[in-house]
Amino acid sequence: MPYLDIAFTFVLLSICAYTDTKFRKIYNWMTLPFIAIGILNTLLLYGPKEGFMNCLWLIPALILCIILFKLHQIGGGDAKLILSVGALMGLEYTLIILLISFILGWFYSIYQLLKKRNNKKGVLKGHQKIMIPLGSIMLVAFGIVGGLQVYLLYL
């Protein structure tokens, strides 16, 4: 995995974590260029034929993101963030980062549920929702994956 992809992904996730936590938005001007950079880098790194085959997995990822968006499980910015990380890091790393992100998000939502409950049964008040800043959680997951790689490298 080239170090430029890792640096781009870290910059992308850091900025998106800030905007997602502070403003509850992940901006298109941040995610869309990184999708293009990731696809272009893959095509240049592996050549047109193999690079195109490596980018084909983004189509099912796009369909999955659209389904999750339509089911109100993730926001539009979250979907584009997942696709941009996927374009930069590739299928294997993205799936690992997403798995860790969903596990961390599950723990975060349980924490928020316990914090916002209004009775002993843990029911939320009225139309209260638990909003999870996926940008921040993906940054933590990216750090965990990177830390594990460094740890395994020096074993």
Buried (B, 14 or more C-beta within 10 A) or exposed (E): EEEEBBEBBBEBBEBBBBBBEEEEBBBEEBBEEBBEBBBEBBBEEBEEEEBEEBBEBBEEBBEBBEEBBEEEEBBBBBBBBBBBBBBBBBBEBBBBBBEBBEEBBEEBEEEBBEEBBEEEEEEBEEEEEBEBBBBBBBBBBBBBBBEEEEEEEEE
